[in-house]
Amino acid sequence: MCGITGLYAYNEIGRFHAVKLNQALQTLSKRGPDRQNTDLHYFVHLGHTRLAIIDLNPQANQPMKDESGRYTIVFNGEIFNFKALRRELENQGISFFSNSDTEVLLKGFIAEKEQFLPKLNGFFAFAIYDQQTEELFLARDRYGVKPLLIYEDEDKFIFASEMKAILSYGIPKELDWVSVAQYFQFNYIPQPYSILKNVRKLPAGTWLKVKKREQKTEKYYQIPMVNPAENLISYLEAQRKFVQLLTDAVERRLVADVPLGCFLSGGIDSSVVTALASQFVPQLNTFSIGYRDEPFFDETHYAQLVAKKFKTNHTVFSLSNQDLLESLEGMLAYLDEPFADSSALAVYILSLHTRKKVTVALSGDGADEMLGGYNKHAAELRARQRNWKTQLVQTFSPIWKSLPQSRNNPLTNKIRQLNRFAEGVKLTPTERYWQWAGFLPENELLTLFHPKAQAQIDQAIYQQRKHEILQYLTPEGDLNQVFYTDMHLVLQGDMLTKIDLMSMANSLEIRNPFLDFQVVNFVFSLPVEYKITPHIRKRILQESFRDLLPAELFKRPKHGFEVPLLKWFRKELKSLLFDDLLADKFIEEQQIFQLDTLKTFKKKLFSNNPQDVHAHLWALLVFQTWYKRYFLK
C-alpha cells in the first residue's frame, strides 16, 4: 500500500508547480512510511511513498521503470493474482527483475495496454507514463477501494491519493456548494465529486489517458446487472459456489511478506473472513475493539467466541470514552475533506493499535451492501410487501413522532426506527431510498444554510447528481437495484473512504475479500430471495456458514461501530462545539449556516427527544474543524 502523486505540465507555468512535488509527497508519508522517491521528466513529474508489503527488496521500489526506461509506474494497491499473471507474461517471453506485483502490472500494461485491466484481481490506483508518446495513463480499481483524485486547469493536470497532496501544489480552493449540501445530507460526499469545485475523483472501474491537453476516459468495468431468472441456479448450488468463491478470495488476500491478521468485530462478515483465513494461517492474528463505558455498543464477547473456536491469536482493545476522545484530534487532523461517519473514530483507533502488531488486516467490508445486511434493506422489503404489520406501524405514526427518539439505547432507537419507517413507507421506492440514505431530509436541507450559501447551491446541479445516484432504480425493479445503488453510493462514498483514510492514517493495509470481483459478479447474478427474506438478512452468507460459526452469533442484534456522540456533546465536547466551532459570532461571520437552525439543534440536543441531532452536530463539528484548518489558516 502506498501513496502516489504526479503532475503533467501543459506549459512552463504548469511546470513551475512541480517544485511542490516533494511537499505533496510528504503529506502522503503515512500511506508509505518505508520509502519516498520521485521520477522527473521535463513536463511529467511522478512521486511515490511506499508501504512495503510484497517483495521488500529495493528492486520493487517505485517509481519503477521498465528496462528500456520508456515506461514509469507509480502504483498504490495490491494485485492478488500477480503470480498467475506473471506466469502468463513469462510464457510470452517477458522477463522480470523483481518479485513484485508492481512489475507485473507494469509489464502487463506494456504488453496489453488497457486490455490488461480486466485481468487484475485486486485493488489499485496507478499511473504509467510513456516517455515516447508523452501519454499518461491512470486507472482505478473496480469498486473504488483505492482513491485517486484529479485536478486540472489550463496549465497542468495533477493527481494524488489524497486531497491534502493535491492542495500542496497551491491550487485555488473553491467550495463545491452542491457537495457541501450533500455532505450534510449523507454525512459524506458522494463520488466522484469532492468538497472542492475543481477537484474530482476518478470514477471506480475507469481509466483515463492524458496527452498534453487531450484526455480520453473509458469505463472498463461495471457490476453486471444480470436477470437472475435467465441464469437461475438452485439455492444449494449457489451456496456451494459462494463458499468456494469467498474461500478463494480470502486465500488470495493472504499473500504478504509482512505480518498479517484480521479485524474481528464479532459480526457475521468479519467472523466468516476469520474462519476462512484460519484454514490457511495457523495462529491467525485477530483484533477487535470494545467499549468499557458503553455496553450497548460492545461486541467483544462475540468476537472472543469466534477467536476461541478458530484458535486465533486474539487481541481486544478495550477502550474508555476518554480513550476515544483522546484520539479524536488525530483522526480529525487526517481528514482533508469533510467526512462525518462517526464510526471512523473507532476504525482509526482499531487501525492504530492493530498496526503495532501487523501491517495487513482483512476485513468484512462490502457484504452488507450487496447481500442486504442493513436495517434499511429489511425495512425496504417490508415496505414493499405492505402487509398488516406495515399498516400497523403507519397507523401509529403520530405516536412514534411524539415519543423520545435516539440511537443511544435500545428502546429509543427502536422508536426512532419505527418513526423513520412510518415516514418512508408513504413514499415511492426511489423517494424512500433517497430519504433513508441520508440523515438530514432533503426538505430540511436548505434551512441549514445562510441565505448567501443557499444562493450558491445550484439546484439544477443538485438534481443532476441526484439523478446520477438514483439512475439504477426503476419502478418495476427489485431490491437488487437497491443493493446495486448502495455499491455505488454507500460503499464508495462512505465505507471504503472510511477504511482507506483511517487505515492509511496509521500505515495499515486493509483487504476486503467480499469485494473480490468474482464474488461480487456472482452475488449480483442471484435473485433477491437468496440474499434477504422477511426473516433473515444476508441469507446465503448466514446459511452457508451457520455450521462453521458459534451459534450465538446468529441470535444477536446487528450493531455497527458507534461512538457515544450524544453524551459527548452534552458534556466533553460541549465547549468545543458551542463556544468555538458553532459560536454565534463565528457563525455570523462565516455566513455559511443559518444561526436559528443551529440554535434549534442545540436546543434539541438537551431535550428528551434528540432524534438524529447528534449526527447533524457531528457533521458540523467535522466540517468546521476542516474549514478552519484549510480555509482560515
C-alpha positions in Angstrom: 0.0 0.0 0.0 1.3 3.4 -1.0 0.7 7.0 -1.8 1.1 8.4 -5.3 1.1 11.8 -6.8 2.1 13.4 -10.1 1.9 16.5 -12.3 1.6 16.7 -16.1 2.6 20.3 -17.1 1.0 21.7 -20.2 3.4 24.6 -20.3 6.2 26.3 -18.4 3.8 27.9 -15.9 2.5 24.4 -15.1 6.0 23.0 -14.9 6.8 25.6 -12.2 4.4 23.9 -9.9 6.5 20.7 -9.9 8.7 22.3 -7.2 5.8 21.3 -4.8 6.1 17.6 -5.7 8.2 16.7 -2.6 5.9 18.7 -0.4 2.9 16.8 -1.8 4.7 13.5 -1.2 5.4 14.5 2.4 1.6 14.7 3.1 1.3 11.1 1.9 4.1 9.8 4.2 1.7 7.8 6.4 0.4 6.0 3.4 4.0 5.0 2.6 6.4 5.3 5.5 9.1 2.9 4.2 10.4 4.9 1.2 9.8 8.1 -0.7 11.1 8.8 -4.2 10.4 10.8 -7.4 10.9 10.4 -11.2 11.2 13.6 -13.1 10.8 14.2 -16.8 10.6 17.7 -18.4 6.8 18.0 -18.3 5.8 15.0 -16.2 6.8 14.5 -12.6 5.8 11.4 -10.6 6.1 10.7 -6.9 5.6 7.6 -4.7 5.7 6.8 -1.0 5.9 3.1 -0.2 4.4 0.8 2.5 6.3 -2.4 1.7 4.0 -5.4 1.6 5.1 -7.7 -1.3 8.8 -8.1 -2.2 10.6 -6.0 0.4 13.8 -5.7 -1.8 14.9 -2.4 -3.3 14.2 -3.7 -6.8 10.5 -3.4 -6.0 10.7 0.3 -5.1 8.8 2.9 -7.0 8.6 4.9 -9.2 9.6 1.8 -11.2 10.8 1.8 -14.8 11.0 -1.0 -17.3 14.4 -2.0 -18.6 14.2 0.4 -21.6 13.4 3.4 -19.5 10.4 4.2 -21.7 7.7 3.4 -19.1 7.4 4.6 -15.5 4.8 3.5 -13.0 3.6 4.7 -9.6 1.1 2.3 -8.1 -1.0 2.2 -4.9 -2.6 -1.2 -4.1 -2.2 -4.9 -4.4 -2.7 -7.3 -7.3 -3.6 -10.6 -5.6 -3.3 -12.8 -8.8 0.0 -11.3 -9.8 1.9 -14.6 -9.7 -0.5 -16.2 -12.2 -0.3 -13.1 -14.4 3.4 -13.2 -14.2 3.5 -16.8 -15.5 1.3 -15.8 -18.4 3.6 -13.0 -19.3 6.7 -15.2 -18.9 5.2 -17.7 -21.3 5.1 -14.8 -23.8 8.8 -14.3 -23.3 8.6 -11.3 -21.0 11.3 -11.3 -18.2 11.3 -9.8 -14.7 13.9 -8.2 -12.5 11.8 -8.3 -9.2 9.2 -10.4 -7.4 6.8 -7.6 -7.1 3.2 -7.2 -8.2 4.2 -3.7 -9.4 6.4 -5.0 -12.1 3.7 -7.5 -13.2 1.3 -4.6 -13.5 3.9 -2.5 -15.5 4.9 -5.3 -17.8 1.3 -6.4 -18.4 0.3 -2.9 -19.3 3.3 -2.6 -21.7 2.2 -5.8 -23.4 -1.6 -5.3 -23.5 -2.3 -1.7 -22.5 -5.8 -1.1 -21.1 -6.9 -4.6 -22.1 -4.8 -5.8 -19.2 -7.1 -4.2 -16.6 -9.9 -6.8 -16.6 -7.3 -9.5 -15.7 -6.4 -7.8 -12.5 -7.8 -9.2 -9.3 -7.0 -6.7 -6.5 -7.4 -3.0 -5.6 -5.4 -0.3 -7.1 -4.9 3.3 -8.3 -1.9 3.8 -10.6 -0.3 6.0 -13.2 2.0 4.9 -16.0 3.9 7.4 -18.1 5.1 6.6 -21.6 8.0 8.8 -22.4 8.0 8.1 -26.1 4.3 9.0 -26.7 4.2 11.5 -23.8 1.0 9.8 -22.7 0.0 9.4 -19.0 -2.4 6.6 -18.2 -4.3 6.4 -14.9 -6.7 3.7 -13.7 -8.7 2.9 -10.6 -9.9 -0.5 -9.3 -13.4 -1.8 -10.0 -15.1 -0.6 -6.7 -13.0 2.4 -5.8 -11.2 0.8 -2.9 -8.2 2.9 -3.5 -8.7 6.7 -4.1 -7.4 8.7 -7.0 -8.1 12.5 -7.0 -7.6 14.7 -10.0 -7.2 18.5 -10.6 -6.8 20.2 -13.9 -6.5 23.8 -15.1 -5.2 25.4 -18.3 -1.6 24.9 -17.2 -1.4 21.5 -15.6 -3.0 18.2 -14.7 -2.4 16.9 -11.1 -3.3 13.6 -9.5 -2.8 12.2 -6.0 -4.0 9.6 -3.5 -5.4 12.2 -1.1 -6.8 15.8 -1.2 -4.0 17.1 1.0 -1.4 16.2 -1.6 -3.4 18.0 -4.3 -3.7 21.1 -2.1 0.1 21.1 -1.6 0.6 22.2 -5.2 -1.1 25.5 -4.3 -4.3 25.1 -6.3 -7.2 27.5 -5.7 -9.7 26.4 -3.1 -13.3 27.0 -4.1 -16.1 25.1 -2.3 -18.4 22.9 -4.4 -21.6 24.0 -2.8 -23.7 21.1 -4.0 -21.1 18.8 -2.4 -21.4 20.8 0.8 -25.1 20.3 0.8 -24.9 16.6 0.0 -22.3 16.2 2.7 -24.8 17.4 5.3 -27.4 15.2 3.8 -25.4 12.0 3.9 -22.5 12.8 6.2 -20.1 12.1 3.3 -19.7 13.3 -0.2 -20.9 11.0 -3.0 -18.3 10.1 -5.5 -16.9 11.2 -8.0 -17.2 14.7 -6.6 -15.2 16.3 -3.8 -15.7 19.3 -1.4 -13.8 21.5 -3.9 -15.3 22.5 -7.2 -12.1 21.9 -9.2 -11.1 18.5 -7.7 -12.8 15.3 -8.7 -12.2 11.6 -8.1 -11.6 9.2 -11.0 -14.7 7.0 -11.0 -14.3 3.4 -9.9 -13.6 0.9 -12.7 -12.4 3.7 -15.1 -9.2 4.6 -16.9 -8.0 7.9 -18.1 -5.4 8.9 -20.7 -3.8 12.3 -20.7 -1.6 13.6 -23.5 -0.9 17.3 -23.3 -4.4 18.9 -23.0 -6.2 15.9 -24.6 -8.0 13.4 -22.5 -9.8 10.2 -23.0 -11.8 8.3 -20.3 -13.4 4.9 -20.5 -15.1 2.6 -18.1 -13.6 -0.9 -18.2 -15.8 -2.4 -15.5 -19.4 -2.2 -14.4 -21.1 -4.6 -11.9 -23.1 -6.8 -14.3 -26.9 -6.4 -13.9 -27.9 -9.9 -14.7 -31.6 -11.0 -14.7 -31.4 -13.9 -12.2 -34.4 -15.6 -13.9 -32.3 -16.0 -17.0 -29.5 -17.6 -15.2 -31.2 -19.3 -12.2 -29.3 -21.9 -10.2 -30.6 -23.7 -7.2 -30.1 -22.2 -3.8 -28.0 -25.2 -2.7 -25.7 -24.9 -5.8 -25.5 -21.1 -5.2 -24.4 -21.8 -1.6 -21.6 -24.2 -2.7 -20.3 -21.8 -5.3 -20.5 -18.8 -3.0 -18.5 -20.6 -0.3 -15.8 -21.6 -2.8 -15.5 -18.1 -4.4 -15.3 -16.5 -1.0 -12.7 -19.1 0.3 -10.6 -18.4 -2.8 -10.9 -14.7 -2.3 -9.7 -14.9 1.3 -6.8 -17.2 0.3 -5.7 -14.8 -2.4 -5.6 -11.9 0.1 -3.2 -13.8 2.5 -0.3 -13.2 0.2 2.2 -10.9 2.0 5.8 -10.6 3.1 4.9 -8.9 6.3 2.8 -9.8 9.4 -0.9 -10.2 8.6 -4.2 -10.5 10.6 -8.0 -10.0 10.5 -10.3 -7.4 12.0 -12.8 -9.4 14.1 -15.8 -7.4 15.3 -18.0 -10.4 16.2 -20.4 -9.8 13.4 -21.1 -12.4 10.7 -19.0 -10.8 8.0 -15.7 -10.5 9.8 -16.3 -13.8 11.6 -16.6 -15.6 8.2 -13.5 -14.0 6.9 -11.6 -15.0 10.1 -12.9 -18.6 9.9 -11.8 -19.0 6.3 -8.4 -17.3 6.8 -7.7 -19.5 9.8 -7.8 -22.5 7.5 -4.7 -21.2 5.8 -2.9 -19.3 8.6 -2.2 -21.2 11.9 -2.5 -18.9 15.0 -4.0 -16.1 12.9 -3.8 -12.7 14.5 -7.2 -11.2 15.1 -8.2 -7.8 16.5 -11.4 -6.3 18.0 -12.4 -3.1 19.7 -14.6 -2.9 22.8 -16.2 -0.1 24.8 -15.8 -0.3 28.6 -18.2 2.6 29.2 -20.8 1.6 26.5 -22.0 -1.9 27.0 -24.8 -1.4 24.4 -22.2 -1.0 21.7 -19.7 -3.5 23.0 -19.5 -6.7 20.9 -16.2 -8.2 22.1 -17.9 -11.2 23.7 -19.0 -12.4 20.2 -15.5 -11.8 18.8 -13.9 -13.8 21.6 -16.3 -16.8 20.9 -15.0 -16.8 17.2 -11.4 -16.4 18.3 -11.7 -19.3 20.7 -13.3 -21.6 18.1 -10.7 -21.0 15.5 -7.8 -20.7 17.9 -6.7 -17.3 16.8 -4.1 -15.1 18.5 -6.8 -12.6 19.5 -6.3 -9.1 20.9 -9.1 -7.0 22.3 -8.5 -3.2 22.6 -10.9 -2.3 25.4 -11.4 1.5 25.3 -13.0 4.0 27.6 -14.8 7.1 26.4 -11.7 9.0 27.4 -9.6 6.9 25.1 -11.9 7.7 22.2 -11.8 11.4 23.0 -8.1 11.4 23.2 -7.9 10.0 19.6 -10.4 12.5 18.2 -7.9 15.2 17.4 -5.6 12.8 15.5 -8.5 11.4 13.5 -9.9 14.8 12.6 -6.4 16.1 11.7 -6.1 13.4 9.0 -9.3 14.3 7.2 -8.6 16.5 4.2 -12.2 16.9 3.2 -15.3 16.6 5.5 -16.3 13.0 6.3 -18.8 12.5 9.2 -19.3 8.8 9.6 -18.6 8.8 13.3 -17.6 5.2 13.3 -14.4 6.4 11.6 -13.1 7.2 15.0 -13.4 3.6 16.1 -11.8 2.4 12.9 -9.0 4.9 13.4 -8.3 3.6 16.9 -8.6 -0.1 15.8 -6.1 0.6 13.0 -3.7 2.5 15.3 -3.5 -0.5 17.7 -3.6 -3.2 15.1 -0.6 -1.6 13.2 1.6 -2.2 16.3 1.3 -6.0 15.6 0.7 -6.4 11.8 1.0 -4.5 8.6 -2.0 -6.0 6.8 -5.5 -6.8 8.0 -8.5 -8.5 6.3 -12.0 -7.1 6.9 -15.6 -7.9 6.1 -16.5 -4.7 4.3 -18.8 -4.9 1.3 -21.1 -7.8 2.5 -23.8 -5.6 3.8 -24.2 -3.5 0.7 -24.6 -6.4 -1.8 -26.3 -9.0 0.5 -28.9 -6.9 2.2 -27.4 -6.5 5.6 -28.6 -3.1 6.7 -31.7 -2.3 8.7 -32.9 -0.2 5.7 -32.8 -3.3 3.5 -35.1 -5.2 5.8 -37.3 -2.1 6.1 -37.4 -1.7 2.3 -38.5 -5.3 2.0 -41.3 -4.8 4.5 -42.3 -1.5 2.9 -42.8 -3.2 -0.5 -44.8 -6.1 1.0 -47.4 -3.8 2.5 -48.7 -6.4 5.0 -50.7 -5.8 8.2 -47.5 -5.1 10.2 -46.6 -2.3 7.8 -50.1 -0.8 8.1 -49.9 -1.0 11.9 -46.6 0.9 12.0 -48.1 3.5 9.7 -51.2 3.8 11.8 -49.2 4.6 15.0 -47.1 7.2 13.2 -48.3 10.1 15.4 -47.3 8.1 18.5 -43.8 7.4 17.2 -43.4 11.1 16.4 -44.3 12.1 19.9 -42.0 9.6 21.8 -38.3 10.2 22.5 -36.0 9.1 19.7 -32.3 8.5 20.0 -29.6 5.9 18.9 -28.3 5.8 22.5 -30.3 2.9 23.9 -32.4 0.0 22.6 -35.9 1.5 23.3 -35.4 5.0 22.0 -33.5 3.6 19.0 -36.4 1.2 18.2 -38.9 4.2 18.4 -36.6 6.2 16.0 -36.6 3.3 13.6 -40.4 2.9 13.7 -40.9 6.6 13.1 -38.4 6.5 10.2 -40.1 3.5 8.7 -43.6 5.1 9.1 -42.4 8.2 7.2 -40.6 6.3 4.5 -43.4 3.8 3.7 -45.5 6.6 2.4 -43.0 7.3 -0.4 -42.2 5.6 -3.7 -39.2 3.2 -3.6 -37.0 5.8 -5.3 -38.0 8.6 -3.0 -37.7 6.3 0.0 -34.2 5.2 -1.0 -33.2 8.9 -1.1 -34.7 9.6 2.3 -33.3 6.6 4.0 -29.8 7.1 2.6 -29.4 10.4 4.4 -29.5 11.9 7.9 -30.9 15.3 7.0 -34.1 15.1 5.0 -34.0 16.9 1.6 -36.9 19.2 2.6 -34.9 20.4 5.6 -31.5 20.7 3.8 -31.7 24.4 2.7 -32.8 25.5 6.2 -29.3 24.6 7.5 -27.7 27.3 5.3 -27.3 31.0 5.4 -29.1 32.8 2.6 -25.8 33.6 0.9 -24.8 30.0 1.0 -28.3 28.9 -0.2 -27.8 31.1 -3.3 -24.6 29.2 -4.1 -26.3 25.7 -4.1 -27.2 25.2 -7.8 -30.4 23.3 -7.7 -30.0 22.1 -11.3 -26.6 20.5 -10.5 -28.1 19.0 -7.3 -30.9 17.4 -9.2 -28.4 16.1 -11.8 -26.3 14.5 -9.2 -29.3 13.1 -7.5 -30.4 11.5 -10.8 -26.9 10.0 -11.3 -27.2 8.3 -7.9 -30.7 7.1 -8.4 -30.4 6.1 -12.1 -30.2 2.3 -11.3 -33.6 2.3 -9.5 -36.7 1.7 -11.7 -40.4 1.4 -10.7 -40.5 -2.3 -11.6 -37.1 -3.1 -10.1 -36.4 -5.3 -7.1 -34.1 -5.0 -4.1 -31.1 -6.0 -6.3 -31.3 -2.4 -7.7 -31.2 -1.1 -4.1 -28.0 -3.2 -3.4 -26.6 -2.0 -6.7 -27.1 1.6 -5.8 -25.6 1.1 -2.4 -22.5 -0.3 -4.0 -22.0 3.0 -5.8 -23.3 5.5 -3.2 -22.7 4.0 0.3 -19.8 1.6 -0.3 -17.7 4.1 -2.3 -18.6 7.3 -0.6 -18.8 6.1 3.0 -17.4 2.6 3.8 -14.4 2.4 1.5 -13.5 6.1 2.2 -13.6 5.4 5.9 -11.5 2.3 5.7 -8.9 3.8 3.4 -8.4 7.0 5.3 -8.4 5.6 8.8 -6.1 2.7 8.0 -3.7 4.8 5.9 -3.6 7.4 8.8 -1.9 4.5 10.7 0.1 2.9 7.8 -2.1 -0.2 7.8 -3.3 -2.0 4.7 -6.9 -3.3 4.7 -8.0 -6.1 2.3 -11.7 -6.9 1.6 -12.4 -10.5 0.4 -16.1 -9.7 -0.2 -15.0 -7.2 -2.9 -13.2 -9.8 -5.0 -14.8 -9.1 -8.3 -15.6 -12.8 -8.9 -17.6 -12.8 -5.6 -19.4 -9.5 -6.5 -20.3 -10.6 -10.0 -21.7 -13.9 -8.7 -23.7 -12.3 -5.9 -25.3 -9.9 -8.4 -26.4 -12.8 -10.5 -28.5 -14.2 -7.7 -32.2 -13.5 -7.0 -33.1 -11.3 -4.1 -34.6 -14.2 -2.0 -31.2 -15.8 -1.9 -29.9 -12.7 -0.1 -32.8 -11.4 2.1 -36.2 -12.6 3.2 -38.6 -11.2 5.8 -36.9 -13.5 8.4 -33.2 -13.3 7.5 -30.7 -10.8 6.1 -27.6 -11.9 4.2 -29.3 -15.2 3.9 -26.8 -17.0 1.7 -23.9 -15.8 3.9 -25.6 -16.8 7.1 -26.9 -20.2 6.0 -23.7 -21.2 4.1 -21.6 -20.7 7.3 -24.1 -21.4 10.1 -22.5 -24.7 10.9 -19.0 -23.2 10.9 -19.5 -20.3 13.3 -20.7 -20.2 17.0 -24.5 -20.3 17.3 -24.6 -17.2 19.5 -23.6 -15.0 16.5 -26.9 -15.7 14.7 -29.0 -14.7 17.7 -27.5 -11.3 18.4 -28.8 -7.9 17.1 -26.9 -6.1 14.4 -24.7 -3.2 15.6 -22.3 -1.0 13.6 -19.3 0.7 15.1 -20.8 3.5 17.2 -19.4 6.2 19.4 -21.3 8.0 22.2 -21.8 11.3 20.5 -24.9 12.4 22.4 -23.1 12.1 25.7 -20.0 13.9 24.4 -22.0 16.8 23.0 -23.8 17.2 26.3 -20.5 17.1 28.3 -16.9 16.8 27.0 -17.4 18.4 23.5 -20.0 21.0 24.6 -17.5 23.8 24.9 -15.7 23.0 21.7 -18.9 22.9 19.8 -20.9 25.8 21.4 -18.1 28.2 22.3 -15.8 27.7 19.3 -17.0 25.8 16.2 -20.6 26.9 16.4 -20.2 30.0 18.5 -22.8 32.7 17.4 -20.1 35.2 16.5 -18.2 32.8 14.3 -21.3 31.5 12.5 -22.5 35.1 11.7 -19.1 36.0 10.3 -18.7 32.8 8.3 -22.1 33.2 6.6 -22.5 29.5 5.7 -25.0 28.3 8.3 -28.4 29.6 9.4 -27.9 30.7 13.1 -31.5 29.9 14.0 -31.3 26.4 12.7 -28.1 25.8 14.8 -29.9 27.1 17.8 -32.7 24.6 17.2 -30.1 21.8 17.0 -28.6 22.9 20.3 -31.9 23.0 22.0 -32.9 19.6 20.7 -29.6 18.2 21.9 -30.7 18.7 25.5 -34.3 17.7 25.1 -35.7 14.3 25.8 -36.2 13.7 22.1 -32.8 14.4 20.4 -33.6 12.1 17.4 -30.6 12.3 15.0 -29.4 15.7 16.1 -26.1 14.3 17.3 -25.4 13.2 13.8 -26.1 16.7 12.4 -23.9 18.2 15.1 -21.1 15.7 14.4 -21.2 16.7 10.7 -21.0 20.3 11.7 -18.1 19.7 14.1 -16.1 17.8 11.3 -16.9 20.4 8.7 -16.0 23.4 10.9 -12.7 21.7 12.0 -11.9 21.1 8.4 -12.9 24.6 7.3 -10.8 26.3 10.0 -7.7 24.2 9.0 -8.0 24.6 5.3 -9.7 28.0 4.8 -8.8 30.1 7.8 -5.1 29.4 8.1 
